Amino acid sequence: MLGALIAAFILCCVIRGFTGEEVGFGKAFLVALLASIVSSCAVAVAAAPIESIGLSIAVSLAIHFGVTAVAVQLLCSTDVKTVLKIALTYLGIQLAWQLTLIFCLAGLIAATS
């Protein structure tokens, strides 16, 4: 739930940065939560039979990008080029946030062990 709140905040900031359009936080929260659930289920179905880790990562990133682009299009009315820029920026920030969180937690666990 906390991840969806952070994702909604990031999505609102990125949309406002690219379009200047105000997006409601509640609406962004619901769309980010649903997009996360849909993309996770789609990745589980699509990437499970793939044996190559590199191809599996590429497929999962493509699915996340597609679902994110649809979510952004639902939130704001803008052209396709801007939607793709917003989706790419949002995914980059989300990836950086998730990696930072993983490494901080791993460092915390290693420090307490």
N, C-alpha and C positions, 0 to 999 in steps of 0.2 A: 504494500500500500504506500509506503514511504517512497519507493522507487517511482510509482506512478505520479505522486505529487511533485517530485523533482523533475520527472519527464514533462509534466504539464507546464511547470514553470519555465523550463528550458524552451519548450515549444512556443509558449507565449512570447518569450523574449526574442526568439529567432524570427517569428512571424512579424512581430512589431519592428524588428531591425530591418527586414527586407521590404516590407510593404507599408509600414507606418500605421497599419490597421490594428485597432484594439480587438483582442479576442478574449472572450470571457474565460476566466480560470476554470469554472465548473465545466463548461463545454470542452475546453482543452483537456481537462482531467479525464472526462469520460471517453473522449476520442483517443487519447494516449493509452488509456487502460485497455480499451477494446482493440486497438491496433497491436498492442503488446501481446494480448491473448491470441489474436488471430495469427499474427506472424509466428509466434512460438509454436502453435499447433501445426501451421503449414511447414515450418522448418522441421519439426519432428517427423512429419509424414514424408517430406521430400528428401531429407538428408540422411535418414536412417539406413536406407539400402546402399548408400554410397560408401565405398571402402576407402577411397583416397581422402585424407584429412584436408588437403588443399582444396579439392573440388567441393567437399562438404562445406568448408568455410565460404567459398565463393557462392555456392547456392544459397546458403543462409543469409549472406549479406545482400544478395539480389532480392530475396524474398522480403527481408526487412526494409529494403529501399522501396520496393513496390508498394508495400502496405503503408509505409510512412508517407509516400507521395499521395496515396488515396486519402489518408487521414488529413493531410495538409489541405488538400483540395476541398474536403468537407468543411474545414474550419474557415477558410478564407476564399474569397472569389478573386482570383488573379490568373494570369496567363500560365501556360504550362512551363515555360522556361523558368519563371520565378518559383513555381511549385517545386521543380526539380532542384533548384538552388537551395531552397529552404530545406527540403528533405535531405539533401546531401550534407548540408551544414549541421542539421539536427542530428543526423546519424554520427557524424564526426565528433560532435560534442558528447553525445551519449557514450560512444566508444571510449573516449578519453576519460569520462567520468567513471565508467565501469572499471577500466583498467586501474585508475587511481585508487578506487575503492578496494579493489582486489589486492593491490600491492600494499596499501596501508594496513589492511587487515592481516595480510601475511606477515608484515613486519611486526605488527602488534603481537601476533601469535608467537613468532620466533623470539621476540624479546621477553615474553612471559614464560617461555619454556625453559 
